[in-house]
Amino acid sequence: MERRDIILTAIFGTFGAIGVIIGLCLVAWRYLWDKRSKDLDSDCDNGIDSDNIRSIDESQQYLKKNGILNFKTPLITTKNIGGSNSSGSKSPGAGSYNPEAGSVTNSGINDAKSPTIGQVKQSQNTKDTSKAFMQSRSVSLVDMYIDNTEPSENVGQIHFSLEYDYQNTTLVLRIIQGKDLPAKDLSGTSDPYVKVTLLPDKKHRLETKIKRRTLNPRWNETLYFEGFPIQKLQSRVLHLHVFDYDRFSRDDSIGEIFLPLCQVDFSEKPSFWKALKPPAKDKCGELLCSLCYHPSNSILTLTLLKARNLKAKDINGKSDPYVKVWLQFGDKRIEKRKTPIFKCTLNPVFNEAFSFNVPWEKIRECSLDVMVMDFDNIGRNELIGRIQLAGKNGSGASETKHWQDMITKPRQTIVQWHRLKPE
């Protein structure tokens, strides 16, 4: 009897100990899970980790301090775009958008009235406020859409003017004409029209009328974006997208332009001629990086500065990007490097420099395979886009030129944007 009691006591004691261990494991797991969730929420709210550098000025100071780069001029500058005053009478408007009402309505144009002294003072005060706002504003929004590279092909130009009605807080956009548009139809012409949005709002669009069978359309239409205080307007990017209308199939994209409105001096009522850029078929985003080679110590340095407009890979409309770099000689991979992972962002700031030992006699034979990846906790990491930096077989003319500039300008840091390729 005593032996049976001893055995039962041992069994119950063992089960009790196992239960205590399982309980402790569950408590620890719950604590780690809550902590991870809070960190992830914080990452998603901030776009990038709070310890990382966000503005261009801060990144340049960081790179200078750490001896990575030595810029003589700012990497990206913000310029006020001016232009001649648009002449000619206003034509009947094609439509207007009021964000308060959330709808697009057709409207005409009131007769011009001379501004009162109070309106002139209000306009001047608002102008001063706008200038101060533009000077203090981060260039991150501008940099997201500005592309200083030349168009890969000529797809024509567009002529438009801008005006701001301070009294009614309305942006007045006049789309005047197009020039030298490409032919999209078998007839050797196109049926062009323009879609207009104020990014990042993509839901509400205004459109011009369709001009039939022409490569040099004259729209002369006025569009209104109502209910936009000047400070709110400065956070928008004007997007003009020219399409060719097709009755029985999807409309063909002809070209587009992006104009950050924080660059516009509305007191000048500017008029613009802008070259249209062909929209990329596979938009994977762009990568800003620099190359530098020191022949004296055979050091090749690749600095990954940042990316913009990356393709979203996750169901939340974001990605968790990082960059993987391979040093290659021919088809043989020699050395691999990685950046940290940046959670829930399509515009990460990497500020990561990688150095490789490459003898001068082999600098023309090697290449850098740069892959922007999306990290996944479950499943395989996905490729967002890639570029091949090389002197002979780069992934494009831009990549090859970047490498050649590095060789012809030793000990200098060459900075350049590159469009990511899907494969």
C-alpha positions, 0 to 999 in steps of 0.5 A, a space after each residue: 500500500 505504501 509503495 502504491 502511494 509512493 508511485 501515485 505521488 511521483 506520477 502526480 508530482 511529475 504531471 504537476 511539474 509539467 503543468 507548471 513548465 507549460 504555464 511558464 512557457 505560455 506566459 513567456 510566449 504571450 509576453 514576446 508576442 505582445 512585445 513583437 506586436 507593439 514593435 510592428 505597430 510602431 514600425 508601421 506607424 512610423 514608416 521606418 524605424 525611428 532610429 533611421 535618418 529620414 530627411 536628405 539633409 540628415 542623411 548627408 550629415 550622417 554620411 559625412 560624419 561616418 566618412 561614407 560620402 563627401 557631397 559638394 552639393 546637396 543631393 536633391 534640391 527644391 526649386 521654385 518653378 516659375 513661368 510666363 503669365 498665361 494669356 488668353 480668356 478662360 474657357 468654360 470649365 470641364 469640371 471641378 472637385 471639392 474634397 469636402 463634398 467628395 464629388 466631381 461637378 461641372 461648373 462654369 467660370 465667373 466674370 473676372 473681378 478686381 481684387 479689393 485691398 483686403 484681398 490683396 493683403 490676404 493674398 500677400 500674407 498667404 504668399 508669405 506663409 506659403 514661402 515659409 511653408 515651402 522653406 520648412 517643408 521636408 523634400 521627401 514628398 518632392 523627392 518621391 515623384 521628381 525624376 531628373 533623368 531624361 525620358 527614355 523616348 519622346 512621347 510629346 509635351 503638354 502645355 498647362 497653367 496654374 492659378 490659385 484663388 485665395 478667396 475661394 481656396 480653389 486651384 484653377 488648372 488650365 490644360 491648354 494643348 499637347 504637342 508631338 504625341 505618338 500615334 496609337 491608332 492604325 490611322 496614324 493618329 490618336 484620340 487624346 485626353 488628360 486625366 488629372 489627380 492630386 496625389 496621393 488622392 487617386 480616387 477623385 479624377 478630373 478629365 478633359 474632353 477627347 480630341 479626335 484624330 490628332 497628335 497636337 490636341 488643343 483642349 483649352 479646358 479649365 479644371 477646378 479643385 475646390 476647398 484646398 487651403 494653401 497649406 493643404 495644397 502644398 502637400 499634393 502632387 499634380 499628376 497629368 496623365 495623357 491617354 489615347 481613347 479606344 472605343 472597343 478596348 482599354 485606353 492606351 497610356 501615352 505619357 505622364 508628368 508629376 509636379 509637386 505643388 510645393 514648388 509652385 509660386 502661385 503669385 506668378 500664375 505660372 505656365 508650363 511646357 512639360 515633356 511627357 514621360 512614358 509610364 513604366 510597364 512594370 513599376 517596381 520602384 527606384 533605387 538611389 545608390 552611389 559608386 566609388 573606386 579607389 585604385 590605390 587600395 583596390 576598394 570598391 564602395 557601393 552605398 545604398 542610400 534609399 528607394 522610392 515607390 517600391 512595389 507593394 508585396 503585402 496585403 496591407 499595401 506595403 512591403 518590408 524591404 531590404 537589399 541583398 548585394 552580390 559581388 560577381 566575376 562573370 557568372 560566379 558569385 564571390 561575396 554577399 552583403 545585406 541591409 537591415 529590414 525596414 518594416 511597412 514602407 515603400 520608401 525606405 532610407 537605407 544609408 548602408 555602405 558596402 566595401 569590396 576588395 577588387 584589384 584594378 585589373 579586374 574592375 572591368 570584369 566584375 559586377 554588382 547584382 543588387 536585389 531589393 527584396 520583401 521580407 516575409 515571416 512565413 514563406 519565401 522572401 519575394 523579389 521586388 526588383 533588381 539592377 545589375 551594375 557593370 561596365 559591360 553587361 549592366 541591366 540597362 544603359 543607366 547602370 552601365 554608364 554609372 559604372 563607367 563614370 566610376 572608373 573614369 572618375 576614381 576616388 569620386 562618389 558618383 550618385 545616381 537613381 536607377 529604375 528597378 527591373 522585375 527580373 
